[in-house]
Amino acid sequence: MFSNPQQGMEAGEVARLRQEGGRWLRARREELGLTQRDLALAIGADYYSFISQIESGRGRVPINQMEAWAAALRMSRREFAKGIMRYYDPLTYSMLFDGESAPALAGDDAPQVGLGDLVERISRLEARLSKD
């Protein structure tokens, strides 16, 4: 059984992230000069309104269609999955891509710092302290 990766997040935060993800997808589509209808045809969707729903944040790219979306947007599967994960599952994204920034959560003004960054900072601090 799969759980929602955004479980525990406030509904407004989920909506904001989906909207940002939709803007990311729309920007890529427009960069390629594709219309919503072109993209719908490329991924095998029956209606271009499906693309509109995804781009406006009212839906998500279904996991079983991610490869088709990646191909249609001329991205590698990895590049697409990593990009969309930033918006659909920011906590897992943060764990996997430690030092890379993920979308900030509402109310989180602190910069995102990964475990690798912290270990490196502690090591440098210990080295400085041992010199004194």
Backbone as JSON Lines, residues from 0, in Angstrom:
{"i":0,"aa":"M","n":[0.85,-1.18,0.0],"ca":[0.0,0.0,0.0],"c":[0.89,1.24,0.0]}
{"i":1,"aa":"F","n":[0.55,2.19,-0.84],"ca":[1.32,3.43,-0.95],"c":[0.66,4.51,-0.11]}
{"i":2,"aa":"S","n":[1.46,5.32,0.51],"ca":[0.91,6.45,1.26],"c":[1.21,7.73,0.48]}
{"i":3,"aa":"N","n":[0.48,8.76,0.79],"ca":[0.69,10.05,0.14],"c":[1.99,10.64,0.66]}
{"i":4,"aa":"P","n":[2.95,10.94,-0.22],"ca":[4.23,11.48,0.25],"c":[4.1,12.85,0.89]}
{"i":5,"aa":"Q","n":[2.97,13.51,0.7],"ca":[2.78,14.82,1.3],"c":[1.91,14.73,2.55]}
{"i":6,"aa":"Q","n":[1.71,13.5,3.04],"ca":[0.92,13.31,4.24],"c":[1.54,14.09,5.38]}
{"i":7,"aa":"G","n":[0.71,14.75,6.13],"ca":[1.19,15.54,7.26],"c":[1.43,17.0,6.9]}
{"i":8,"aa":"M","n":[1.43,17.32,5.63],"ca":[1.6,18.71,5.21],"c":[0.24,19.37,5.17]}
{"i":9,"aa":"E","n":[0.19,20.64,5.42],"ca":[-1.06,21.39,5.35],"c":[-1.55,21.44,3.92]}
{"i":10,"aa":"A","n":[-2.87,21.44,3.74],"ca":[-3.47,21.44,2.4],"c":[-2.99,22.63,1.58]}
{"i":11,"aa":"G","n":[-2.85,23.79,2.2],"ca":[-2.38,24.97,1.48],"c":[-0.96,24.81,0.97]}
{"i":12,"aa":"E","n":[-0.14,24.14,1.75],"ca":[1.25,23.92,1.36],"c":[1.31,22.93,0.19]}
{"i":13,"aa":"V","n":[0.49,21.89,0.24],"ca":[0.44,20.92,-0.85],"c":[-0.01,21.63,-2.13]}
{"i":14,"aa":"A","n":[-1.03,22.45,-2.03],"ca":[-1.55,23.18,-3.19],"c":[-0.47,24.11,-3.76]}
{"i":15,"aa":"R","n":[0.25,24.8,-2.88],"ca":[1.3,25.72,-3.33],"c":[2.39,24.96,-4.08]}
{"i":16,"aa":"L","n":[2.8,23.83,-3.55],"ca":[3.85,23.04,-4.2],"c":[3.37,22.5,-5.55]}
{"i":17,"aa":"R","n":[2.12,22.05,-5.62],"ca":[1.6,21.55,-6.89],"c":[1.53,22.67,-7.92]}
{"i":18,"aa":"Q","n":[1.17,23.86,-7.49],"ca":[1.12,25.0,-8.41],"c":[2.52,25.33,-8.93]}
{"i":19,"aa":"E","n":[3.5,25.29,-8.04],"ca":[4.88,25.55,-8.46],"c":[5.35,24.48,-9.43]}
{"i":20,"aa":"G","n":[5.0,23.23,-9.13],"ca":[5.35,22.13,-10.03],"c":[4.69,22.32,-11.39]}
{"i":21,"aa":"G","n":[3.45,22.77,-11.39],"ca":[2.74,23.03,-12.64],"c":[3.41,24.13,-13.45]}
{"i":22,"aa":"R","n":[3.87,25.17,-12.75],"ca":[4.58,26.26,-13.44],"c":[5.89,25.76,-14.04]}
{"i":23,"aa":"W","n":[6.56,24.87,-13.32],"ca":[7.81,24.27,-13.82],"c":[7.54,23.49,-15.1]}
{"i":24,"aa":"L","n":[6.48,22.68,-15.09],"ca":[6.12,21.9,-16.27],"c":[5.72,22.81,-17.44]}
{"i":25,"aa":"R","n":[4.91,23.82,-17.15],"ca":[4.46,24.74,-18.21],"c":[5.65,25.47,-18.83]}
{"i":26,"aa":"A","n":[6.58,25.91,-17.99],"ca":[7.76,26.62,-18.5],"c":[8.55,25.73,-19.46]}
{"i":27,"aa":"R","n":[8.71,24.47,-19.11],"ca":[9.44,23.55,-19.97],"c":[8.68,23.33,-21.28]}
{"i":28,"aa":"R","n":[7.37,23.14,-21.19],"ca":[6.55,22.93,-22.39],"c":[6.66,24.14,-23.32]}
{"i":29,"aa":"E","n":[6.53,25.32,-22.75],"ca":[6.59,26.54,-23.55],"c":[7.99,26.76,-24.13]}
{"i":30,"aa":"E","n":[9.01,26.39,-23.36],"ca":[10.39,26.5,-23.85],"c":[10.58,25.67,-25.11]}
{"i":31,"aa":"L","n":[9.87,24.54,-25.2],"ca":[9.96,23.66,-26.36],"c":[9.0,24.06,-27.47]}
{"i":32,"aa":"G","n":[8.17,25.07,-27.21],"ca":[7.22,25.52,-28.22],"c":[6.03,24.59,-28.4]}
{"i":33,"aa":"L","n":[5.72,23.81,-27.37],"ca":[4.6,22.88,-27.43],"c":[3.34,23.52,-26.87]}
{"i":34,"aa":"T","n":[2.21,23.23,-27.49],"ca":[0.92,23.64,-26.92],"c":[0.47,22.56,-25.95]}
{"i":35,"aa":"Q","n":[-0.54,22.87,-25.16],"ca":[-1.1,21.85,-24.27],"c":[-1.62,20.68,-25.09]}
{"i":36,"aa":"R","n":[-2.21,20.97,-26.24],"ca":[-2.72,19.9,-27.11],"c":[-1.57,19.02,-27.62]}
{"i":37,"aa":"D","n":[-0.44,19.65,-28.0],"ca":[0.73,18.89,-28.45],"c":[1.21,17.94,-27.36]}
{"i":38,"aa":"L","n":[1.3,18.47,-26.15],"ca":[1.78,17.65,-25.03],"c":[0.8,16.52,-24.73]}
{"i":39,"aa":"A","n":[-0.48,16.82,-24.75],"ca":[-1.49,15.78,-24.51],"c":[-1.35,14.65,-25.52]}
{"i":40,"aa":"L","n":[-1.18,14.99,-26.79],"ca":[-1.0,13.96,-27.82],"c":[0.27,13.15,-27.57]}
{"i":41,"aa":"A","n":[1.34,13.84,-27.19],"ca":[2.63,13.17,-26.98],"c":[2.6,12.19,-25.82]}
{"i":42,"aa":"I","n":[1.8,12.48,-24.79],"ca":[1.76,11.56,-23.64],"c":[0.6,10.58,-23.72]}
{"i":43,"aa":"G","n":[-0.22,10.73,-24.77],"ca":[-1.34,9.81,-24.94],"c":[-2.58,10.16,-24.14]}
{"i":44,"aa":"A","n":[-2.7,11.42,-23.74],"ca":[-3.9,11.86,-23.01],"c":[-5.02,12.14,-23.99]}
{"i":45,"aa":"D","n":[-6.23,11.84,-23.6],"ca":[-7.39,12.04,-24.47],"c":[-7.76,13.51,-24.6]}
{"i":46,"aa":"Y","n":[-7.51,14.29,-23.56],"ca":[-7.96,15.69,-23.54],"c":[-6.82,16.59,-23.11]}
{"i":47,"aa":"Y","n":[-6.67,17.72,-23.81],"ca":[-5.61,18.66,-23.42],"c":[-5.95,19.36,-22.11]}
{"i":48,"aa":"S","n":[-7.22,19.33,-21.71],"ca":[-7.58,19.94,-20.42],"c":[-6.87,19.23,-19.26]}
{"i":49,"aa":"F","n":[-6.46,17.97,-19.48],"ca":[-5.68,17.24,-18.47],"c":[-4.37,17.98,-18.2]}
{"i":50,"aa":"I","n":[-3.74,18.48,-19.28],"ca":[-2.48,19.21,-19.15],"c":[-2.73,20.5,-18.37]}
{"i":51,"aa":"S","n":[-3.82,21.17,-18.68],"ca":[-4.18,22.4,-17.98],"c":[-4.35,22.16,-16.48]}
{"i":52,"aa":"Q","n":[-5.0,21.06,-16.13],"ca":[-5.2,20.73,-14.72],"c":[-3.87,20.51,-14.01]}
{"i":53,"aa":"I","n":[-2.97,19.79,-14.65],"ca":[-1.65,19.53,-14.05],"c":[-0.87,20.83,-13.9]}
{"i":54,"aa":"E","n":[-0.87,21.65,-14.95],"ca":[-0.1,22.89,-14.92],"c":[-0.66,23.91,-13.94]}
{"i":55,"aa":"S","n":[-1.94,23.83,-13.64],"ca":[-2.53,24.77,-12.68],"c":[-2.43,24.26,-11.25]}
{"i":56,"aa":"G","n":[-1.92,23.05,-11.08],"ca":[-1.75,22.5,-9.73],"c":[-2.98,21.77,-9.21]}
{"i":57,"aa":"R","n":[-3.97,21.54,-10.07],"ca":[-5.18,20.84,-9.62],"c":[-5.04,19.33,-9.75]}
{"i":58,"aa":"G","n":[-3.89,18.88,-10.18],"ca":[-3.64,17.45,-10.3],"c":[-2.15,17.2,-10.33]}
{"i":59,"aa":"R","n":[-1.8,15.94,-10.38],"ca":[-0.4,15.52,-10.41],"c":[-0.16,14.67,-11.64]}
{"i":60,"aa":"V","n":[1.07,14.66,-12.09],"ca":[1.44,13.74,-13.16],"c":[1.35,12.33,-12.57]}
{"i":61,"aa":"P","n":[0.53,11.47,-13.15],"ca":[0.44,10.11,-12.63],"c":[1.78,9.39,-12.78]}
{"i":62,"aa":"I","n":[2.13,8.62,-11.77],"ca":[3.43,7.95,-11.76],"c":[3.62,7.06,-12.99]}
{"i":63,"aa":"N","n":[2.54,6.44,-13.46],"ca":[2.66,5.55,-14.61],"c":[2.8,6.31,-15.92]}
{"i":64,"aa":"Q","n":[2.73,7.63,-15.9],"ca":[2.91,8.44,-17.1],"c":[4.19,9.27,-17.08]}
{"i":65,"aa":"M","n":[4.97,9.13,-16.04],"ca":[6.17,9.99,-15.92],"c":[7.15,9.79,-17.06]}
{"i":66,"aa":"E","n":[7.33,8.55,-17.5],"ca":[8.26,8.33,-18.62],"c":[7.77,9.03,-19.87]}
{"i":67,"aa":"A","n":[6.47,8.98,-20.14],"ca":[5.91,9.64,-21.32],"c":[6.09,11.15,-21.22]}
{"i":68,"aa":"W","n":[5.86,11.7,-20.03],"ca":[6.06,13.14,-19.84],"c":[7.52,13.51,-20.07]}
{"i":69,"aa":"A","n":[8.42,12.72,-19.52],"ca":[9.86,13.0,-19.68],"c":[10.22,13.01,-21.17]}
{"i":70,"aa":"A","n":[9.76,12.01,-21.9],"ca":[10.07,11.94,-23.33],"c":[9.47,13.13,-24.08]}
{"i":71,"aa":"A","n":[8.23,13.45,-23.78],"ca":[7.55,14.55,-24.46],"c":[8.22,15.89,-24.17]}
{"i":72,"aa":"L","n":[8.75,16.05,-22.96],"ca":[9.41,17.29,-22.58],"c":[10.92,17.25,-22.84]}
{"i":73,"aa":"R","n":[11.34,16.2,-23.54],"ca":[12.74,16.03,-23.96],"c":[13.71,16.12,-22.78]}
{"i":74,"aa":"M","n":[13.37,15.35,-21.76],"ca":[14.21,15.27,-20.57],"c":[14.51,13.8,-20.31]}
{"i":75,"aa":"S","n":[15.62,13.53,-19.64],"ca":[15.88,12.16,-19.24],"c":[14.85,11.78,-18.17]}
{"i":76,"aa":"R","n":[14.62,10.49,-18.02],"ca":[13.68,10.04,-16.98],"c":[14.15,10.51,-15.61]}
{"i":77,"aa":"R","n":[15.44,10.42,-15.36],"ca":[15.99,10.84,-14.07],"c":[15.79,12.33,-13.83]}
{"i":78,"aa":"E","n":[16.12,13.12,-14.85],"ca":[15.97,14.58,-14.74],"c":[14.52,14.96,-14.45]}
{"i":79,"aa":"F","n":[13.59,14.31,-15.17],"ca":[12.17,14.61,-14.96],"c":[11.73,14.19,-13.56]}
{"i":80,"aa":"A","n":[12.07,12.96,-13.17],"ca":[11.65,12.46,-11.85],"c":[12.22,13.32,-10.73]}
{"i":81,"aa":"K","n":[13.48,13.69,-10.86],"ca":[14.11,14.53,-9.84],"c":[13.46,15.9,-9.79]}
{"i":82,"aa":"G","n":[13.16,16.47,-10.96],"ca":[12.54,17.79,-11.01],"c":[11.15,17.79,-10.4]}
{"i":83,"aa":"I","n":[10.33,16.81,-10.76],"ca":[8.95,16.8,-10.27],"c":[8.89,16.41,-8.81]}
{"i":84,"aa":"M","n":[9.84,15.6,-8.36],"ca":[9.87,15.2,-6.95],"c":[10.05,16.41,-6.03]}
{"i":85,"aa":"R","n":[10.73,17.44,-6.51],"ca":[10.92,18.65,-5.71],"c":[9.58,19.2,-5.24]}
{"i":86,"aa":"Y","n":[8.54,19.01,-6.05],"ca":[7.23,19.58,-5.75],"c":[6.24,18.55,-5.2]}
{"i":87,"aa":"Y","n":[6.35,17.32,-5.64],"ca":[5.4,16.29,-5.23],"c":[5.8,15.59,-3.94]}
{"i":88,"aa":"D","n":[7.09,15.54,-3.66],"ca":[7.57,14.85,-2.46],"c":[8.84,15.53,-1.96]}
{"i":89,"aa":"P","n":[8.71,16.77,-1.47],"ca":[9.9,17.54,-1.1],"c":[10.7,16.95,0.05]}
{"i":90,"aa":"L","n":[10.07,16.21,0.93],"ca":[10.82,15.63,2.05],"c":[11.76,14.53,1.56]}
{"i":91,"aa":"T","n":[11.26,13.64,0.7],"ca":[12.12,12.59,0.15],"c":[13.19,13.22,-0.74]}
{"i":92,"aa":"Y","n":[12.82,14.24,-1.5],"ca":[13.78,14.94,-2.34],"c":[14.93,15.45,-1.47]}
{"i":93,"aa":"S","n":[14.59,16.06,-0.36],"ca":[15.6,16.6,0.54],"c":[16.52,15.51,1.07]}
{"i":94,"aa":"M","n":[15.95,14.35,1.39],"ca":[16.77,13.25,1.91],"c":[17.7,12.68,0.84]}
{"i":95,"aa":"L","n":[17.21,12.59,-0.38],"ca":[18.0,11.99,-1.46],"c":[19.06,12.93,-2.01]}
{"i":96,"aa":"F","n":[18.73,14.18,-2.1],"ca":[19.62,15.14,-2.74],"c":[20.09,16.16,-1.71]}
{"i":97,"aa":"D","n":[20.63,15.63,-0.67],"ca":[21.13,16.27,0.52],"c":[21.51,17.74,0.41]}
{"i":98,"aa":"G","n":[22.49,18.08,-0.37],"ca":[23.0,19.44,-0.41],"c":[22.29,20.33,-1.41]}
{"i":99,"aa":"E","n":[21.35,19.78,-2.15],"ca":[20.65,20.56,-3.16],"c":[19.39,21.14,-2.54]}
{"i":100,"aa":"S","n":[18.99,22.29,-3.0],"ca":[17.84,22.94,-2.4],"c":[16.54,22.32,-2.88]}
{"i":101,"aa":"A","n":[15.6,22.21,-1.97],"ca":[14.24,21.77,-2.27],"c":[13.34,22.97,-2.02]}
{"i":102,"aa":"P","n":[12.12,22.96,-2.54],"ca":[11.23,24.09,-2.26],"c":[11.08,24.26,-0.75]}
{"i":103,"aa":"A","n":[11.17,25.49,-0.29],"ca":[11.03,25.75,1.14],"c":[9.6,25.5,1.58]}
{"i":104,"aa":"L","n":[9.45,24.94,2.76],"ca":[8.12,24.74,3.31],"c":[7.63,26.05,3.9]}
{"i":105,"aa":"A","n":[6.34,26.26,3.88],"ca":[5.76,27.51,4.4],"c":[6.24,27.75,5.82]}
{"i":106,"aa":"G","n":[6.65,28.96,6.07],"ca":[7.1,29.32,7.41],"c":[8.53,28.9,7.71]}
{"i":107,"aa":"D","n":[9.18,28.28,6.76],"ca":[10.55,27.82,6.97],"c":[11.5,28.8,6.32]}
{"i":108,"aa":"D","n":[11.95,29.78,7.08],"ca":[12.83,30.8,6.53],"c":[14.3,30.39,6.6]}
{"i":109,"aa":"A","n":[14.58,29.31,7.33],"ca":[15.96,28.87,7.46],"c":[16.41,28.2,6.16]}
{"i":110,"aa":"P","n":[17.65,28.41,5.77],"ca":[18.12,27.74,4.56],"c":[18.14,26.23,4.77]}
{"i":111,"aa":"Q","n":[17.91,25.48,3.71],"ca":[17.94,24.03,3.78],"c":[19.38,23.58,3.89]}
{"i":112,"aa":"V","n":[19.71,22.83,4.92],"ca":[21.05,22.33,5.13],"c":[20.96,20.83,5.24]}
{"i":113,"aa":"G","n":[21.72,20.13,4.41],"ca":[21.71,18.68,4.42],"c":[22.68,18.13,5.44]}
{"i":114,"aa":"L","n":[22.56,16.84,5.72],"ca":[23.41,16.18,6.7],"c":[24.88,16.27,6.29]}
{"i":115,"aa":"G","n":[25.15,16.08,4.99],"ca":[26.54,16.17,4.52],"c":[27.14,17.53,4.78]}
{"i":116,"aa":"D","n":[26.33,18.58,4.59],"ca":[26.79,19.94,4.85],"c":[27.1,20.12,6.33]}
{"i":117,"aa":"L","n":[26.25,19.59,7.19],"ca":[26.46,19.73,8.63],"c":[27.72,19.01,9.09]}
{"i":118,"aa":"V","n":[27.92,17.8,8.58],"ca":[29.12,17.04,8.95],"c":[30.37,17.81,8.52]}
{"i":119,"aa":"E","n":[30.35,18.36,7.32],"ca":[31.49,19.13,6.84],"c":[31.72,20.37,7.7]}
{"i":120,"aa":"R","n":[30.66,21.08,8.05],"ca":[30.79,22.28,8.88],"c":[31.32,21.94,10.27]}
{"i":121,"aa":"I","n":[30.84,20.87,10.84],"ca":[31.32,20.45,12.18],"c":[32.79,20.1,12.11]}
{"i":122,"aa":"S","n":[33.2,19.38,11.07],"ca":[34.6,19.01,10.91],"c":[35.5,20.24,10.83]}
{"i":123,"aa":"R","n":[35.05,21.24,10.04],"ca":[35.85,22.47,9.91],"c":[35.91,23.21,11.25]}
{"i":124,"aa":"L","n":[34.8,23.24,11.96],"ca":[34.76,23.92,13.27],"c":[35.67,23.22,14.26]}
{"i":125,"aa":"E","n":[35.63,21.88,14.29],"ca":[36.51,21.13,15.19],"c":[37.98,21.37,14.86]}
{"i":126,"aa":"A","n":[38.3,21.44,13.56],"ca":[39.68,21.71,13.15],"c":[40.13,23.09,13.63]}
{"i":127,"aa":"R","n":[39.26,24.08,13.53],"ca":[39.59,25.44,13.99],"c":[39.79,25.45,15.5]}
{"i":128,"aa":"L","n":[38.93,24.76,16.22],"ca":[39.0,24.74,17.68],"c":[40.27,24.04,18.17]}
{"i":129,"aa":"S","n":[40.69,23.0,17.46],"ca":[41.87,22.26,17.88],"c":[43.16,23.07,17.63]}
{"i":130,"aa":"K","n":[43.1,24.04,16.72],"ca":[44.27,24.89,16.44],"c":[44.47,25.92,17.54]}
{"i":131,"aa":"D","n":[43.4,26.3,18.21],"ca":[43.49,27.36,19.24],"c":[43.98,26.85,20.53]}
